């Protein structure tokens, strides 16, 4: 699913009408109907609904939704910010149809700020508020009536469903938070997400729904220049049923290389995650002194002891012809997950640089294996191989010789630049983890929650990415995107219980390994709900 700018969204609507013959009024009708269906499903006990409508097409969508909600038996009050004769085109036609078809709808015009004083009781008695004041085409800040109405919405206790975007939020914003926008508990947008939908935290809760409804624009009408997509779209590649005649050799052999004395948990968790994510075989290569600790994670895990040197860290001896390389060939390793728990002690960093430079298999490079390239990132080259790097902002800053603030100031630009220059797939972790590809495309991940702010989360991601590459070597881009999305989604399923409250964990108490336990829920989850709406944020039952 592509991520559009506001200009690209307008062009898509125009192309849908002019090239594919779908009238704009049909798009408005379908959009408003989608909002109405979402409200009825998510808030089935809401009997009194207030719909706030501006004078543009966003208001027209709200008017259509009001008609549908009234038809379903709700008592609906439409507060129009302006006079009804000021509406034009499709929005005016929608208002005319509301007047003709929806008996019992109360339409109130709010023409100045003095008029706001008379509508306070509508907010006080409302079970649900629909915000259709301004949408994708709006540029902040809010002024006049729209800004004054925001205060009433803020004070109201009813949940708010935003049509397209919370009013006042710039559709092209890359910010997590903005000032001056309406609050929202859920957002329904149309055709494709805009930048604000994936980069912004639009809702008041961690799992507030942001859903995309299809309203009639064919895929061919969507053309974009920004090269941004939603990582969750790639999950479909992990949903294909396995052949009934499958065997472990069909799903790859992951080698996890890492660990040192005191950090045995990292390669253990990466190995367990790789097994849970579907790799046919997993072997952990760790220093001899921690073999038993790592092996205890699961009886299915195979072990390859490595030579260790100073401070019980991995030594250069492992690069000898009869050492690690021989084991890789004999075990027919297909993907290497390199770095969890490696440390930077002793010869570990020198080993990391040499190993990455000589091993030609697909490789996921993480943690201290990345730190080993501080000051020499030119040695990271994926020109003739598959190389996936998974830095957090601190590791990214060290790689590039800049500050973490510099990284956070231009995450998309820096990720794209690094991936294209080094011909690697770069997974830049953080709020809205990015997957930047060697060809310049960037996918944005929207799954995950604060429970993942625990030690071990990055090691688990490394294992999942390696496992997906082992199973889907023919589509690296989607394999990595699916892995990143599944990782966050498993954490979401852990905290929400995925519809079963008794299974939900408090986000404070979640361990990284709890996320692994919910990978099965993540694999079974489908991003489209029963109404065909795609949930890009939040988790539906």
C-alpha positions as CSV (number, residue, x, y, z in Angstrom):
1,X,0.0,0.0,0.0
2,X,1.5,3.3,-1.1
3,X,1.7,6.3,1.2
4,X,0.6,9.5,-0.6
5,X,1.1,13.2,-0.2
6,X,-2.0,15.5,-0.1
7,X,-1.2,16.5,-3.7
8,X,-0.9,12.9,-4.8
9,X,-4.3,12.1,-3.2
10,X,-6.0,14.9,-5.0
11,X,-4.4,13.7,-8.3
12,X,-5.7,10.2,-7.5
13,X,-9.2,11.4,-7.0
14,X,-9.0,13.5,-10.2
15,X,-7.6,10.5,-12.2
16,X,-10.2,8.2,-10.8
17,X,-13.0,10.5,-12.2
18,X,-11.4,11.5,-15.5
19,X,-9.7,8.3,-16.6
20,X,-11.7,5.6,-14.9
21,X,-15.1,7.2,-15.0
22,X,-15.9,7.1,-11.2
23,X,-17.7,10.4,-10.4
24,X,-16.3,12.4,-7.4
25,X,-19.8,12.4,-5.9
26,X,-19.6,8.6,-5.9
27,X,-16.3,8.7,-4.0
28,X,-17.9,11.0,-1.5
29,X,-20.8,8.8,-1.1
30,X,-18.6,5.7,-0.6
31,X,-16.3,7.6,1.9
32,X,-19.2,8.8,4.0
33,X,-20.7,5.3,4.0
34,X,-17.4,3.9,5.1
35,X,-17.3,6.3,8.1
36,X,-20.8,5.4,9.0
37,X,-20.2,1.6,8.9
38,X,-17.0,2.1,11.0
39,X,-18.9,4.0,13.6
40,X,-21.8,1.5,13.8
41,X,-19.4,-1.4,14.2
42,X,-16.9,0.2,16.7
43,X,-19.5,2.2,18.7
44,X,-22.6,0.1,18.5
45,X,-24.2,1.6,21.7
46,X,-23.8,5.2,20.5
47,X,-27.4,6.5,20.2
48,X,-26.7,10.2,20.1
49,X,-24.1,11.4,17.5
50,X,-22.8,14.8,16.8
51,X,-21.3,15.3,13.3
52,X,-19.1,18.4,12.8
53,X,-19.0,19.4,9.2
54,X,-17.0,22.1,7.4
55,X,-18.1,23.5,4.1
56,X,-15.7,21.5,1.9
57,X,-15.6,17.9,0.7
58,X,-14.6,16.6,4.1
59,X,-17.8,18.1,5.4
60,X,-19.6,16.4,2.6
61,X,-18.2,13.0,3.7
62,X,-19.5,13.8,7.2
63,X,-23.0,14.6,5.9
64,X,-23.2,11.3,4.1
65,X,-22.1,9.5,7.3
66,X,-24.8,11.4,9.2
67,X,-27.4,10.2,6.8
68,X,-26.3,6.6,7.2
69,X,-26.1,6.8,11.0
70,X,-29.6,8.3,11.2
71,X,-30.9,5.6,8.9
72,X,-29.5,3.0,11.4
73,X,-31.5,4.6,14.2
74,X,-29.1,7.0,15.8
75,X,-30.2,10.5,16.8
76,X,-27.9,12.7,14.8
77,X,-27.1,16.4,15.2
78,X,-25.1,17.9,12.3
79,X,-23.3,21.1,13.3
80,X,-22.4,22.9,10.0
81,X,-19.6,25.5,10.4
82,X,-21.2,28.1,8.1
83,X,-24.5,28.6,6.2
84,X,-26.0,25.8,4.1
85,X,-26.1,27.9,1.0
86,X,-22.3,28.3,1.2
87,X,-21.8,24.6,0.4
88,X,-20.9,23.9,-3.2
89,X,-20.8,21.0,-5.6
90,X,-20.9,17.5,-4.2
91,X,-21.0,18.6,-0.6
92,X,-24.1,20.7,-1.4
93,X,-25.7,17.7,-3.1
94,X,-25.0,15.5,-0.1
95,X,-26.7,18.1,2.1
96,X,-29.7,18.2,-0.1
97,X,-30.0,14.4,0.0
98,X,-29.6,14.5,3.8
99,X,-32.6,16.9,4.0
100,X,-34.7,14.7,1.8
101,X,-33.8,11.2,3.1
102,X,-32.8,11.4,6.8
103,X,-35.8,12.3,8.8
104,X,-35.0,13.2,12.4
105,X,-31.5,14.6,11.7
106,X,-31.1,18.0,13.3
107,X,-29.1,20.4,11.2
108,X,-27.7,23.5,13.0
109,X,-25.7,26.2,11.4
110,X,-22.9,27.8,13.4
111,X,-22.1,31.0,11.6
112,X,-20.0,32.8,14.2
113,X,-18.4,32.2,17.6
114,X,-21.4,33.5,19.4
115,X,-23.3,30.6,17.9
116,X,-21.0,28.1,19.6
117,X,-22.5,29.0,23.0
118,X,-25.8,27.4,21.9
119,X,-24.4,24.0,20.8
120,X,-22.6,23.1,24.0
121,X,-25.5,20.9,25.2
122,X,-25.1,18.7,22.0
123,X,-21.6,17.8,23.0
124,X,-22.6,17.2,26.6
125,X,-25.2,14.6,25.6
126,X,-23.3,13.0,22.7
127,X,-22.3,9.4,22.8
128,X,-20.0,9.9,19.7
129,X,-18.6,12.8,17.8
130,X,-17.6,12.7,14.1
131,X,-15.0,15.3,13.1
132,X,-15.5,16.2,9.4
133,X,-14.4,19.8,9.7
134,X,-11.4,19.8,7.4
135,X,-9.4,17.0,5.8
136,X,-6.5,16.2,3.6
137,X,-6.4,19.4,1.7
138,X,-6.1,21.6,4.7
139,X,-2.9,23.5,5.7
140,X,-2.6,24.6,9.4
141,X,-3.3,26.5,11.5
142,X,-6.9,26.3,12.3
143,X,-8.6,29.7,12.5
144,X,-12.0,31.2,13.4
145,X,-14.9,28.8,14.0
146,X,-12.9,25.7,13.4
147,X,-10.4,26.7,16.1
148,X,-13.1,27.7,18.5
149,X,-15.0,24.4,17.9
150,X,-11.8,22.5,18.8
151,X,-12.2,23.7,22.4
152,X,-15.7,22.1,22.7
153,X,-14.3,18.8,21.3
154,X,-11.5,18.8,23.7
155,X,-13.8,19.2,26.7
156,X,-16.3,16.7,25.5
157,X,-16.2,13.2,27.0
158,X,-17.5,11.3,24.0
159,X,-15.1,9.4,21.7
160,X,-14.2,11.2,18.4
161,X,-13.9,9.6,15.0
162,X,-12.0,11.8,12.6
163,X,-12.9,11.7,8.9
164,X,-9.7,11.4,6.9
165,X,-7.6,13.3,9.5
166,X,-8.1,15.0,12.8
167,X,-9.0,18.5,11.8
168,X,-6.0,20.7,11.9
169,X,-3.4,18.0,11.2
170,X,-1.3,18.6,8.1
171,X,-1.6,15.5,5.8
172,X,2.0,15.9,4.8
173,X,3.4,16.2,8.3
174,X,6.1,13.7,9.4
175,X,5.8,14.7,13.0
176,X,4.7,12.3,15.7
177,X,2.7,15.1,17.5
178,X,1.3,18.4,16.4
179,X,-0.2,21.3,18.3
180,X,-3.6,22.7,17.4
181,X,-5.4,19.7,15.9
182,X,-8.6,18.1,17.2
183,X,-8.3,15.1,19.4
184,X,-9.3,11.8,17.9
185,X,-9.9,8.3,19.2
186,X,-10.1,6.8,15.7
187,X,-9.4,7.9,12.1
188,X,-11.0,6.7,8.9
189,X,-9.2,7.7,5.7
190,X,-9.7,6.6,2.2
191,X,-7.9,4.9,-0.7
192,X,-4.4,5.1,0.8
193,X,-2.7,6.4,3.9
194,X,-1.2,9.8,3.8
195,X,2.1,10.7,5.4
196,X,0.5,11.9,8.6
197,X,-1.3,8.6,9.0
198,X,1.9,6.6,9.3
199,X,4.3,9.1,10.9
200,X,1.9,10.8,13.3
201,X,0.3,9.5,16.5
202,X,-3.1,10.7,15.6
203,X,-5.2,9.1,18.4
204,X,-5.4,9.6,22.1
205,X,-4.6,5.9,22.9
206,X,-1.7,3.6,22.0
207,X,-4.0,1.4,19.9
208,X,-6.5,3.9,18.5
209,X,-7.6,2.7,15.1
210,X,-6.4,4.3,11.9
211,X,-8.1,2.5,9.1
212,X,-8.1,2.9,5.3
213,X,-11.3,2.3,3.4
214,X,-11.5,1.5,-0.3
215,X,-14.0,3.9,-1.9
216,X,-13.7,3.1,-5.6
217,X,-10.3,4.3,-6.9
218,X,-8.6,1.6,-8.8
219,X,-4.9,0.8,-8.0
220,X,-4.0,2.1,-11.4
221,X,-5.2,5.6,-10.4
222,X,-2.6,5.8,-7.6
223,X,0.6,7.2,-8.8
224,X,3.2,8.6,-6.5
225,X,6.7,10.1,-6.6
226,X,7.8,9.9,-3.0
227,X,8.7,6.2,-2.9
228,X,7.0,5.6,0.4
229,X,4.9,2.5,1.3
230,X,3.4,0.8,4.3
231,X,5.4,-2.1,5.6
232,X,2.3,-3.9,6.8
233,X,1.3,-4.6,3.2
234,X,4.1,-7.1,2.9
235,X,2.8,-9.3,5.6
236,X,0.7,-11.1,3.0
237,X,3.9,-12.9,2.0
238,X,3.9,-14.6,5.4
239,X,0.3,-15.8,5.1
240,X,0.7,-18.3,2.3
241,X,0.0,-21.9,3.6
242,X,2.9,-24.3,3.4
243,X,2.9,-27.2,1.0
244,X,1.7,-30.4,2.6
245,X,4.9,-32.1,1.4
246,X,7.2,-29.6,3.1
247,X,10.3,-30.5,5.0
248,X,12.8,-28.5,7.1
249,X,15.1,-28.0,4.2
250,X,12.5,-26.0,2.4
251,X,12.6,-23.1,4.9
252,X,16.3,-22.4,5.2
253,X,19.0,-22.7,7.8
254,X,19.8,-19.7,9.9
255,X,23.1,-19.3,11.7
256,X,23.2,-16.9,14.6
257,X,26.7,-15.6,15.3
258,X,27.3,-13.6,18.5
259,X,27.5,-13.8,22.2
260,X,30.2,-13.3,24.7
261,X,30.6,-13.9,28.4
262,X,27.9,-12.0,30.1
263,X,25.7,-11.5,27.0
264,X,24.6,-15.0,26.2
265,X,20.9,-14.0,26.3
266,X,21.2,-12.0,23.1
267,X,22.1,-14.8,20.7
268,X,19.7,-17.1,22.6
269,X,16.8,-14.8,22.0
270,X,17.7,-14.2,18.4
271,X,17.9,-18.0,17.8
272,X,14.5,-18.6,19.5
273,X,12.9,-15.9,17.5
274,X,14.3,-17.3,14.2
275,X,12.8,-20.7,15.1
276,X,9.5,-19.3,16.1
277,X,9.3,-17.2,12.9
278,X,9.6,-20.3,10.7
279,X,13.2,-21.1,9.8
280,X,13.6,-24.8,9.1
281,X,16.9,-25.0,11.1
282,X,18.7,-22.7,13.4
283,X,22.3,-23.0,14.7
284,X,23.9,-20.7,17.2
285,X,27.6,-20.1,17.0
286,X,28.8,-18.6,20.3
287,X,32.0,-18.7,22.4
288,X,32.6,-22.0,24.1
289,X,32.1,-20.6,27.6
290,X,28.4,-19.7,26.9
291,X,27.3,-22.6,24.8
292,X,25.4,-24.3,27.6
293,X,23.6,-21.1,28.5
294,X,22.5,-20.4,24.9
295,X,21.5,-24.1,24.3
296,X,19.1,-23.9,27.2
297,X,16.8,-21.6,25.4
298,X,15.3,-24.5,23.4
299,X,16.1,-28.2,22.7
300,X,15.6,-27.6,19.0
301,X,18.5,-25.3,18.7
302,X,21.8,-26.6,17.4
303,X,25.1,-25.3,18.7
304,X,28.5,-24.5,17.1
305,X,31.1,-23.5,19.8
306,X,33.5,-20.8,18.7
307,X,37.0,-20.0,19.9
308,X,37.3,-17.2,22.4
309,X,40.1,-15.0,23.4
310,X,40.6,-12.1,25.7
311,X,37.7,-11.3,28.1
312,X,35.9,-14.4,26.8
313,X,34.9,-12.7,23.6
314,X,35.0,-14.3,20.1
315,X,38.5,-14.5,18.7
316,X,40.1,-14.2,15.2
317,X,40.8,-17.9,15.3
318,X,37.3,-18.5,14.1
319,X,38.3,-17.1,10.7
320,X,40.7,-19.9,10.1
321,X,39.9,-22.1,7.0
322,X,38.9,-25.1,9.2
323,X,36.7,-23.0,11.6
324,X,33.5,-21.0,11.1
325,X,33.7,-21.1,7.3
326,X,33.9,-24.9,7.1
327,X,30.9,-25.2,9.5
328,X,28.9,-22.8,7.3
329,X,29.5,-24.9,4.2
330,X,28.9,-28.3,5.9
331,X,25.7,-27.2,7.5
332,X,24.5,-25.6,4.4
333,X,23.7,-22.3,6.1
334,X,21.4,-20.0,4.0
335,X,21.3,-16.9,6.2
336,X,23.5,-15.4,8.9
337,X,22.2,-13.3,11.8
338,X,25.4,-11.6,13.0
339,X,26.0,-9.5,16.1
340,X,23.6,-10.2,19.0
341,X,25.6,-10.1,22.2
342,X,28.9,-10.0,20.3
343,X,30.4,-7.2,22.5
344,X,33.3,-5.0,21.4
345,X,35.8,-6.6,23.8
346,X,39.0,-8.2,22.8
347,X,39.2,-9.1,19.2
348,X,35.4,-9.0,18.7
349,X,35.3,-5.9,16.6
350,X,38.2,-6.9,14.3
351,X,36.5,-10.3,13.9
352,X,33.2,-8.6,13.0
353,X,34.8,-6.5,10.2
354,X,36.7,-9.5,8.8
355,X,33.7,-11.8,8.9
356,X,31.3,-9.4,7.3
357,X,33.9,-8.8,4.6
358,X,34.4,-12.4,3.7
359,X,31.1,-14.2,4.3
360,X,29.1,-14.1,1.1
361,X,25.7,-15.4,2.3
362,X,22.7,-13.2,3.0
363,X,23.5,-11.5,6.3
364,X,21.6,-9.5,9.0
365,X,24.0,-7.3,10.8
366,X,23.0,-5.9,14.2
367,X,24.2,-4.6,17.6
368,X,27.9,-4.8,18.2
369,X,28.6,-6.1,14.7
370,X,27.4,-2.7,13.6
371,X,29.4,-0.8,16.2
372,X,32.5,-2.5,14.9
373,X,32.2,-0.4,11.7
374,X,32.3,3.0,13.5
375,X,34.6,5.2,11.4
376,X,34.8,2.7,8.6
377,X,31.2,2.3,7.3
378,X,32.6,2.2,3.7
379,X,33.4,-1.5,4.4
380,X,29.6,-2.2,4.6
381,X,28.8,-3.0,1.0
382,X,25.9,-5.1,-0.3
383,X,26.6,-4.6,-4.0
384,X,26.9,-8.4,-4.7
385,X,25.1,-9.9,-1.8
386,X,22.0,-9.5,0.4
387,X,22.9,-7.4,3.5
388,X,20.4,-6.1,6.0
389,X,21.5,-3.7,8.7
390,X,19.2,-3.1,11.8
391,X,20.6,-0.1,13.7
392,X,18.8,1.8,16.4
393,X,19.3,5.6,16.3
394,X,22.4,5.4,18.5
395,X,24.1,2.8,16.3
396,X,23.1,4.7,13.2
397,X,24.6,7.9,14.6
398,X,27.9,6.0,15.3
399,X,27.9,4.6,11.8
400,X,27.5,7.9,10.2
401,X,29.6,10.0,12.6
402,X,26.8,12.3,13.6
403,X,24.5,12.8,16.6
404,X,21.3,11.0,17.5
405,X,19.5,14.3,17.1
406,X,20.8,14.5,13.5
407,X,19.5,11.0,12.8
408,X,16.1,11.8,14.2
409,X,15.9,15.1,12.4
410,X,15.9,13.4,9.0
411,X,15.2,9.7,9.4
412,X,13.7,9.1,6.0
413,X,16.4,11.0,4.2
414,X,19.3,9.5,6.0
415,X,18.0,5.9,5.8
416,X,17.4,6.3,2.1
417,X,20.8,7.8,1.5
418,X,22.6,5.1,3.5
419,X,20.7,2.2,1.8
420,X,21.3,3.5,-1.7
421,X,25.0,4.4,-1.2
422,X,25.9,1.1,0.4
423,X,23.5,-1.1,-1.5
424,X,22.0,-2.5,1.6
425,X,18.6,-2.9,3.2
426,X,18.5,-0.6,6.2
427,X,16.1,-1.1,9.1
428,X,16.2,2.1,11.1
429,X,14.5,1.3,14.4
430,X,12.5,3.7,16.5
431,X,9.2,5.4,16.4
432,X,7.9,4.3,13.0
433,X,10.8,1.9,12.1
434,X,11.8,2.4,8.5
435,X,12.9,-0.2,6.0
436,X,15.0,1.6,3.3
437,X,15.9,-0.4,0.2
438,X,18.9,-0.2,-2.1
439,X,16.7,1.2,-4.9
440,X,15.6,4.2,-2.8
441,X,12.2,2.9,-1.7
442,X,11.3,3.3,1.9
443,X,8.6,1.3,3.8
444,X,7.2,2.7,7.1
445,X,6.2,0.3,9.9
446,X,3.3,1.2,12.1
447,X,3.1,-1.8,14.4
448,X,4.6,-2.0,17.9
449,X,4.0,-0.3,21.3
450,X,6.0,1.0,24.3
451,X,6.2,-2.5,25.8
452,X,9.0,-3.1,23.3
453,X,11.3,-0.7,25.1
454,X,13.0,-3.6,26.8
455,X,16.4,-5.2,26.4
456,X,16.3,-8.1,23.9
457,X,13.8,-6.5,21.5
458,X,16.4,-5.8,18.9
459,X,17.9,-9.3,19.1
460,X,14.4,-10.8,18.5
461,X,13.9,-8.6,15.5
462,X,17.3,-9.8,14.1
463,X,16.1,-13.4,14.4
464,X,12.8,-12.8,12.8
465,X,14.4,-10.9,9.9
466,X,16.9,-13.8,9.3
467,X,14.1,-16.4,9.4
468,X,12.0,-14.5,6.9
469,X,15.0,-14.2,4.6
470,X,15.7,-17.9,4.9
471,X,12.1,-18.7,3.9
472,X,11.6,-16.1,1.2
473,X,15.0,-15.5,-0.4
474,X,13.4,-14.6,-3.7
475,X,11.8,-11.4,-2.3
476,X,14.2,-9.7,0.1
477,X,12.2,-6.4,0.3
478,X,9.0,-7.9,1.3
479,X,10.6,-10.5,3.6
480,X,12.3,-7.8,5.6
481,X,9.2,-5.5,5.7
482,X,7.0,-8.4,6.8
483,X,9.5,-9.3,9.5
484,X,9.6,-5.8,10.9
485,X,5.8,-5.6,10.9
486,X,5.3,-9.1,12.5
487,X,7.7,-8.2,15.3
488,X,5.7,-5.1,16.3
489,X,2.4,-6.8,15.7
490,X,3.4,-9.7,18.0
491,X,4.0,-7.1,20.7
492,X,0.7,-5.5,20.0
493,X,-1.1,-8.9,20.3
494,X,0.8,-9.4,23.6
495,X,-0.5,-6.2,25.1
496,X,-4.0,-6.2,23.7
497,X,-4.7,-9.9,23.9
498,X,-5.8,-9.6,20.3
499,X,-9.4,-9.4,21.4
500,X,-9.1,-11.7,24.4
501,X,-8.8,-9.5,27.5
502,X,-7.7,-12.4,29.7
503,X,-4.6,-12.8,27.5
504,X,-3.5,-9.2,27.6
505,X,-0.4,-8.2,29.4
506,X,0.3,-4.8,30.9
507,X,2.9,-3.0,28.7
508,X,5.1,-2.4,31.8
509,X,5.5,-6.2,32.4
510,X,6.1,-7.5,28.9
511,X,9.5,-9.2,28.3
512,X,11.1,-9.4,24.9
513,X,10.5,-13.2,25.0
514,X,6.8,-12.6,25.6
515,X,6.7,-11.1,22.1
516,X,8.1,-14.3,20.7
517,X,5.3,-16.2,22.4
518,X,2.8,-14.1,20.4
519,X,4.3,-14.5,17.0
520,X,1.7,-17.1,16.2
521,X,-1.0,-14.5,16.8
522,X,0.8,-12.1,14.5
523,X,1.1,-14.6,11.7
524,X,-2.7,-15.4,11.9
525,X,-3.8,-11.8,12.1
526,X,-5.1,-10.2,9.0
527,X,-4.9,-6.4,8.5
528,X,-8.3,-6.2,6.8
529,X,-11.4,-6.4,9.1
530,X,-14.8,-7.9,8.2
531,X,-15.8,-4.7,6.4
532,X,-12.7,-4.7,4.2
533,X,-11.0,-1.8,6.0
534,X,-7.3,-2.0,6.4
535,X,-6.0,-1.3,9.9
536,X,-2.7,0.5,9.6
537,X,-2.7,1.3,13.3
538,X,-4.5,-0.5,16.1
539,X,-5.5,-4.2,16.3
540,X,-9.0,-5.4,15.5
541,X,-10.6,-8.4,17.0
